[in-house]
């Protein structure tokens, strides 16, 4: 097919394509997402978002933290609560996180914070971005006084109880699965909203970024790591931009949340279009494995910078005067 090189055709995951048309296959294979059932992974992710917020001049003591696509556990939110946040809201399309897993991750996270553990680095988790110059525990943000308060025995017991029963009225945790209504959260109710390797799967990017801007309080901010690679759907890391629309439709099959194929600049345009102001933009670069003449029609005008951007870490703030 035009726009799809030989390497892409050879890498075409045809068995997955065919299985996506089998009833119940998608709900079965969506029970796990990988990664966030590890406490060290969640600690590494949360610390990167928190430290980068400090470098961007943003609030590092958010009261209400939300996450899009928490996956196999609520670990990032549990890390936020153990850091001093008072409320965590998890928004997912399908319920993945089980109570038993969450309680195990919470216990392990408590130990990591109590020991002031270093941030797991890029050798342990090479897929987590952005890389850091230093992986020491950020004592300037998580002082002994702050952690003494956030890890106080009665407070941790409250977090544990909320983890076991997240939907109760007095719970510190709210877990919403199967959400599609942008009104699921009150306007201006969130101080910090995070996502990790999620927004590359969203089809309605404009709508989601507008919803995020609506949920944030004035001065609140969003913090996203976005993986712009092909996720193994082509032999080359950016080969998904060389696949023609007809072949891409075949690859997607009936899977609703595969990849949106949006390059870096498209995400940044939607962020600005939602009214948020980027405070930190870190592009992860990789030499393009695809030549410009191989690109599919929708991507032939892509910039050289976008063509070589394999990941994006961005923090964007809702203006204080809104």
Order of alpha helices (4+ residues) and beta strands (2+ residues): alpha-alpha-alpha-alpha-beta-alpha-beta-alpha-alpha-alpha-beta-beta-alpha-beta-alpha-alpha-beta-alpha-beta
